[in-house]
Amino acid sequence: MIKRTLLFGNPAYLKTKNQQLLVRYPDDELPERSVPIEDIGVIILEHPQITISNRLLDLLTQKNVVLVTCDQQHLPTAIMLPMHGHTAYNERLRHQLEASLPLKKNLWQQTVERKIKNQLAVLLEGEGTPLRVSNKMLKLSNTVLSGDTQNNEGQAAAIYWENIFNIPEFTRGRKENAPNNLLNYGYAILRAVCARAIIGSGMLPALGIFHANKYNAFCLADDIMEPYRPYVDALVRDIIREDTMVDELTPHLKQQLLRIPALDVVIEGKKSPLLVAMSRTTSSLSDCFAGVARKINYPDYGSGSVFKA
C-alpha cells in the first residue's frame, strides 16, 4: 500500500479515535474528517495555529509516521520520529556503532557511485546533454575510490548543476535563487522519509558513514538519501518546465512536491514507491553493518546497462 503524505497549511485541530486521525477546521461547519493512521507515512504541519493531541502523537510514532513541523516561512524545521523502530533495536544499534572505518569508506564509495550514475541518468533524460558531459560523469562514477578520497561527488555536482535545468549561471545553494526553494523543500521531505526508514531498520539517524557534523542529528539520513536526490531534482525540473513562476513556494507547488514519497523507484529490477524503496535501502545497510551483506540496495534511475553498478 502507498502511504499517504498529508499537508496541513491552515488552522486545524488534530486528534484520534479508533485508530483514525480526526481533523476539524475552526471555520468549517462540516463534520470532522478522518484518515486511517495506518495509511499515513508523512504528516507536514505548516500553520502555527495547529493543535494536536498527545494521544495522536503517541499513535503516530507507534505506526512509524514521520511528523514534520515548519517555521513561519513554511520551511521544514523539525522531524519527530519513534525512539524504537525495530524489535532488534539494541543488536542493530550495536552493529552500527561497531562498524569499522574501512566498511564505512566502502559504503560511502557505493553511495557516491550510485548518486553520480543517477545524476547522469537524469541528465540524459533531459534535452541536449553534450556527449563530453555524459562521458565525464560516467568516468567519475566509475572511478570513485574507497571513501571518495578524490571527491568525485563534488566534481560531478559541479557538472550536474551546470546542465540539469538549462538556467544560465544557476547556483545550487539553500539561500540561492529559485528553483532552489523547490529543491530545499523536496530534500526536506526526502530527508524525513529517509530518517523514518533508518529508525524502522533499527539504526540511529545521527551516526553517519560519511557525514559527521556534531550539530547534525541526521548524518546517516544525509548519507543514505544522496542517491535518491536525483529523483527530487527530476521532479523539480518537470515542475519548472510546466510552471515558470516558481519564485514563491505556493501551495500548488508544494502539492506537487508532496508526491515524492510515492514516486516510482526501481531497485534490482523491482518497482516500488520511494517510501517503500527507502526501507529496502536502509534494511540492506543494516545487513552490511551486521556483516551479512556487502552491498547497499540503492535505486537505479537509469534503465540502460551503462548505469548498472
RODO-2510 file (C-alpha; in nm, 4 decimals, decimal comma):
residues 309
     n   res          X          Y          Z
     1     m     0,0000     0,0000     0,0000
     2     i     0,1231     0,3502    -0,0858
     3     k     0,1386     0,5559     0,2335
     4     r    -0,0195     0,9000     0,2209
     5     t     0,1563     1,2325     0,2744
     6     l    -0,0673     1,4879     0,4472
     7     l    -0,0046     1,8634     0,4484
     8     f    -0,1886     2,0916     0,6936
     9     g    -0,1459     2,4543     0,5910
    10     n    -0,4425     2,6092     0,7770
    11     p    -0,5504     2,6271     1,1426
    12     a    -0,6743     2,2842     1,2477
    13     y    -0,7461     2,0570     1,5432
    14     l    -0,5959     1,7093     1,5112
    15     k    -0,6868     1,4210     1,7405
    16     t    -0,7537     1,0475     1,7223
    17     k    -1,0275     0,7954     1,7809
    18     n    -1,0499     0,4286     1,6839
    19     q    -0,7080     0,4343     1,5115
    20     q    -0,8212     0,7248     1,2926
    21     l    -0,6701     1,0699     1,2504
    22     l    -0,9563     1,3149     1,3039
    23     v    -0,9327     1,6647     1,1547
    24     r    -1,1513     1,9643     1,2345
    25     y    -1,1059     2,3121     1,0905
    26     p    -1,2215     2,6024     1,3134
    27     d    -1,4152     2,7849     1,0401
    28     d    -1,5535     2,4710     0,8763
    29     e    -1,9108     2,3680     0,9548
    30     l    -1,8615     2,0238     0,8031
    31     p    -1,8205     1,7182     1,0301
    32     e    -1,4772     1,6001     1,1344
    33     r    -1,2818     1,4308     0,8597
    34     s    -1,0942     1,1088     0,9255
    35     v    -0,7965     0,9199     0,7819
    36     p    -0,6800     0,5732     0,8976
    37     i    -0,3461     0,6219     1,0717
    38     e    -0,2108     0,3027     0,9150
    39     d    -0,2482     0,4669     0,5722
    40     i    -0,0230     0,7631     0,6621
    41     g     0,3526     0,7840     0,6033
    42     v     0,4306     1,1551     0,6467
    43     i     0,2466     1,4493     0,8053
    44     i     0,3620     1,8082     0,7484
    45     l     0,2381     2,0813     0,9831
    46     e     0,2795     2,4262     0,8275
    47     h     0,0483     2,6579     1,0227
    48     p     0,1319     2,7880     1,3731
    49     q    -0,2333     2,7527     1,4811
    50     i    -0,2500     2,3741     1,4646
    51     t    -0,3458     2,1881     1,7814
    52     i    -0,2583     1,8186     1,8053
    53     s    -0,3387     1,5768     2,0870
    54     n    -0,0693     1,3844     2,2704
    55     r    -0,2595     1,0593     2,2138
    56     l    -0,2411     1,1186     1,8397
    57     l     0,1334     1,1862     1,8644
    58     d     0,1738     0,8577     2,0505
    59     l    -0,0165     0,6595     1,7854
    60     l     0,1724     0,8266     1,5002
    61     t     0,5064     0,7222     1,6484
    62     q     0,3791     0,3680     1,7086
    63     k     0,2911     0,3438     1,3385
    64     n     0,6273     0,4950     1,2365
    65     v     0,4632     0,8037     1,0840
    66     v     0,7011     1,0954     1,0295
    67     l     0,5768     1,4274     1,1659
    68     v     0,7415     1,7376     1,0158
    69     t     0,6932     2,0858     1,1602
    70     c     0,7591     2,4082     0,9689
    71     d     0,8608     2,7645     1,0530
    72     q     0,6891     3,0927     0,9609
    73     q     0,8406     3,0715     0,6120
    74     h     0,6696     2,7304     0,5741
    75     l     1,0045     2,5515     0,5564
    76     p     1,0558     2,2228     0,7495
    77     t     1,2473     2,2741     1,0748
    78     a     1,1979     1,9576     1,2819
    79     i     1,1153     1,5882     1,2485
    80     m     0,9512     1,3699     1,5118
    81     l     1,0467     1,0024     1,4981
    82     p     0,9866     0,6986     1,7246
    83     m     1,2647     0,6101     1,9703
    84     h     1,2473     0,2378     1,8996
    85     g     1,1533     0,1419     1,5468
    86     h     1,2685    -0,2218     1,5391
    87     t     1,2328    -0,5224     1,7692
    88     a     1,6072    -0,5966     1,7482
    89     y     1,6974    -0,2337     1,8094
    90     n     1,9774    -0,2980     2,0615
    91     e     2,1545    -0,5529     1,8409
    92     r     2,1260    -0,3453     1,5240
    93     l     2,2416    -0,0317     1,7021
    94     r     2,5460    -0,2180     1,8341
    95     h     2,6364    -0,3281     1,4814
    96     q     2,6052     0,0314     1,3636
    97     l     2,8244     0,1608     1,6458
    98     e     3,0909    -0,1053     1,5850
    99     a     3,1138    -0,0540     1,2074
   100     s     3,4787    -0,0275     1,1042
   101     l     3,6251     0,2683     0,9171
   102     p     3,7127     0,0566     0,6077
   103     l     3,3491    -0,0619     0,5941
   104     k     3,2173     0,2935     0,6179
   105     k     3,4546     0,4064     0,3408
   106     n     3,3350     0,1233     0,1181
   107     l     2,9705     0,2072     0,1871
   108     w     3,0344     0,5715     0,1039
   109     q     3,2061     0,4658    -0,2188
   110     q     2,8926     0,2711    -0,3159
   111     t     2,6769     0,5691    -0,2240
   112     v     2,8706     0,8171    -0,4371
   113     e     2,8894     0,5779    -0,7327
   114     r     2,5142     0,5318    -0,7402
   115     k     2,4440     0,9013    -0,6832
   116     i     2,6564     1,0033    -0,9830
   117     k     2,5044     0,7303    -1,2027
   118     n     2,1559     0,8500    -1,1101
   119     q     2,2557     1,2097    -1,1782
   120     l     2,3846     1,1042    -1,5197
   121     a     2,0578     0,9237    -1,5920
   122     v     1,8631     1,2394    -1,5061
   123     l     2,0829     1,4474    -1,7386
   124     l     2,0429     1,2005    -2,0250
   125     e     1,6678     1,2092    -1,9726
   126     g     1,6776     1,5821    -2,0436
   127     e     1,7330     1,7647    -2,3673
   128     g     2,0647     1,8104    -2,5429
   129     t     2,3159     1,6924    -2,2819
   130     p     2,6567     1,7232    -2,4560
   131     l     2,8466     1,3992    -2,5081
   132     r     3,1500     1,5385    -2,3258
   133     v     2,9310     1,5991    -2,0192
   134     s     2,7883     1,2464    -2,0117
   135     n     3,1337     1,0946    -2,0734
   136     k     3,2841     1,2968    -1,7871
   137     m     3,0019     1,1980    -1,5498
   138     l     3,0329     0,8319    -1,6487
   139     k     3,4079     0,8402    -1,5883
   140     l     3,3573     0,9993    -1,2467
   141     s     3,1005     0,7345    -1,1487
   142     n     3,3358     0,4530    -1,2499
   143     t     3,6458     0,5873    -1,0746
   144     v     3,5159     0,6552    -0,7222
   145     l     3,7723     0,5360    -0,4675
   146     s     3,7045     0,3999    -0,1203
   147     g     3,5867     0,6945     0,0891
   148     d     3,5724     0,9072    -0,2296
   149     t     3,9137     1,0486    -0,1465
   150     q     3,9342     1,2288    -0,4812
   151     n     3,5974     1,3989    -0,4255
   152     n     3,4311     1,2620    -0,7375
   153     e     3,0994     1,3566    -0,5803
   154     g     3,1925     1,7248    -0,5753
   155     q     3,3337     1,7172    -0,9274
   156     a     3,0172     1,5520    -1,0578
   157     a     2,7968     1,8001    -0,8731
   158     a     2,9627     2,0956    -1,0454
   159     i     2,8910     1,9418    -1,3877
   160     y     2,5426     1,8277    -1,2917
   161     w     2,4091     2,1592    -1,1637
   162     e     2,5508     2,3409    -1,4630
   163     n     2,3470     2,1233    -1,7006
   164     i     2,0280     1,9973    -1,5366
   165     f     1,7917     2,2978    -1,5544
   166     n     1,9150     2,4862    -1,8598
   167     i     1,9199     2,8019    -1,6437
   168     p     2,2170     3,0318    -1,7152
   169     e     2,4543     3,0687    -1,4189
   170     f     2,2361     2,8540    -1,1924
   171     t     2,3940     2,8041    -0,8484
   172     r     2,2826     2,5311    -0,6105
   173     g     2,2502     2,6597    -0,2537
   174     r     1,9933     2,6764     0,0228
   175     k     1,9663     3,0560     0,0031
   176     e     2,0167     3,0965    -0,3713
   177     n     1,7512     3,1852    -0,6267
   178     a     1,4673     2,9595    -0,7452
   179     p     1,4296     2,6738    -0,8102
   180     n     1,6480     2,6212    -0,5005
   181     n     1,3363     2,6809    -0,2910
   182     l     1,1715     2,3790    -0,4542
   183     l     1,4843     2,1684    -0,4101
   184     n     1,5131     2,2649    -0,0424
   185     y     1,1516     2,1699     0,0259
   186     g     1,1796     1,8466    -0,1692
   187     y     1,5011     1,7444     0,0041
   188     a     1,3416     1,8119     0,3432
   189     i     1,0621     1,5685     0,2593
   190     l     1,3164     1,3156     0,1317
   191     r     1,5231     1,3543     0,4486
   192     a     1,2193     1,2847     0,6647
   193     v     1,1370     0,9724     0,4620
   194     c     1,4963     0,8541     0,4968
   195     a     1,5063     0,9177     0,8721
   196     r     1,1811     0,7210     0,9095
   197     a     1,3309     0,4247     0,7231
   198     i     1,6516     0,4354     0,9281
   199     i     1,4563     0,4228     1,2542
   200     g     1,2403     0,1433     1,1155
   201     s     1,5543    -0,0572     1,0375
   202     g     1,6814    -0,0233     1,3946
   203     m     1,9538     0,2379     1,3466
   204     l     2,0261     0,5909     1,4631
   205     p     1,9958     0,8706     1,2020
   206     a     2,2678     1,0725     1,3799
   207     l     2,5540     0,8256     1,3216
   208     g     2,6641     0,8633     0,9614
   209     i     2,9027     0,6730     0,7381
   210     f     3,0459     0,9947     0,5905
   211     h     2,8639     1,2995     0,7267
   212     a     2,9865     1,3670     1,0797
   213     n     2,8864     1,7204     1,1761
   214     k     2,8455     1,7233     1,5531
   215     y     2,5500     1,9608     1,5218
   216     n     2,3646     1,7370     1,2742
   217     a     2,1147     1,4874     1,4176
   218     f     2,0565     1,3277     1,0759
   219     c     2,4041     1,2478     0,9432
   220     l     2,3122     0,8948     0,8323
   221     a     1,9958     1,0205     0,6643
   222     d     2,2040     1,2763     0,4752
   223     d     2,4336     0,9933     0,3632
   224     i     2,1711     0,7455     0,2504
   225     m     1,9431     0,9937     0,0762
   226     e     2,2191     1,1001    -0,1653
   227     p     2,1352     0,8523    -0,4480
   228     y     1,7678     0,9483    -0,4063
   229     r     1,8259     1,3218    -0,4556
   230     p     1,8174     1,2944    -0,8376
   231     y     1,4530     1,1815    -0,8124
   232     v     1,3718     1,5135    -0,6456
   233     d     1,5831     1,7020    -0,8994
   234     a     1,3984     1,5401    -1,1908
   235     l     1,0612     1,6233    -1,0350
   236     v     1,1659     1,9868    -0,9854
   237     r     1,2848     2,0010    -1,3460
   238     d     0,9451     1,8741    -1,4613
   239     i     0,7695     2,1339    -1,2454
   240     i     0,9639     2,4319    -1,3801
   241     r     0,9071     2,3124    -1,7357
   242     e     0,5326     2,3419    -1,6763
   243     d     0,5342     2,6461    -1,4470
   244     t     0,7930     2,9204    -1,4857
   245     m     0,6572     3,1118    -1,1834
   246     v     0,8428     2,9326    -0,9042
   247     d     0,9942     3,2216    -0,7081
   248     e     0,7322     3,1682    -0,4385
   249     l     0,6675     2,8235    -0,2940
   250     t     0,2912     2,8211    -0,3428
   251     p     0,0500     2,5556    -0,2104
   252     h     0,0177     2,4257    -0,5670
   253     l     0,3935     2,3732    -0,5940
   254     k     0,4058     2,2095    -0,2514
   255     q     0,1323     1,9669    -0,3516
   256     q     0,3444     1,8573    -0,6455
   257     l     0,6479     1,8080    -0,4214
   258     l     0,4400     1,6013    -0,1793
   259     r     0,4386     1,3340    -0,4491
   260     i     0,7991     1,2498    -0,3585
   261     p     0,7233     0,9584    -0,1193
   262     a     0,5048     0,7991    -0,3897
   263     l     0,7484     0,8369    -0,6819
   264     d     0,8263     0,5132    -0,8658
   265     v     1,1694     0,3773    -0,7745
   266     v     1,3437     0,0691    -0,9158
   267     i     1,5806    -0,1409    -0,7039
   268     e     1,7257    -0,4570    -0,8594
   269     g     1,4538    -0,4551    -1,1260
   270     k     1,1650    -0,4230    -0,8782
   271     k     0,9481    -0,1103    -0,8860
   272     s     0,8005     0,0335    -0,5678
   273     p     0,7062     0,3721    -0,4176
   274     l     1,0059     0,5691    -0,2904
   275     l     0,8791     0,5410     0,0681
   276     v     0,8938     0,1603     0,0426
   277     a     1,2197     0,1556    -0,1526
   278     m     1,3912     0,3655     0,1129
   279     s     1,3134     0,0981     0,3720
   280     r     1,4718    -0,1643     0,1442
   281     t     1,7814     0,0542     0,1237
   282     t     1,8140     0,1062     0,4980
   283     s     1,7460    -0,2626     0,5689
   284     s     2,0313    -0,3577     0,3374
   285     l     2,2544    -0,1028     0,5120
   286     s     2,1762    -0,2668     0,8459
   287     d     2,2736    -0,6032     0,6943
   288     c     2,6050    -0,4504     0,5849
   289     f     2,6685    -0,3285     0,9388
   290     a     2,5855    -0,6799     1,0688
   291     g     2,8285    -0,8401     0,8231
   292     v     2,5668    -1,0466     0,6388
   293     a     2,5749    -0,8315     0,3231
   294     r     2,8311    -0,6214     0,1392
   295     k     2,6127    -0,4044    -0,0822
   296     i     2,3570    -0,1333    -0,0129
   297     n     2,0454    -0,1715    -0,2274
   298     y     2,0191     0,1702    -0,3874
   299     p     1,7715     0,2753    -0,6591
   300     d     1,8716     0,2776    -1,0255
   301     y     1,7259     0,5801    -1,2022
   302     g     1,8631     0,4724    -1,5399
   303     s     1,7298     0,1700    -1,7265
   304     g     2,0283     0,1093    -1,9583
   305     s     2,3143    -0,1259    -1,8760
   306     v     2,5508     0,1713    -1,8750
   307     f     2,4032     0,2712    -1,5376
   308     k     2,4338    -0,0667    -1,3675
   309     a     2,6757    -0,0814    -1,0788
***
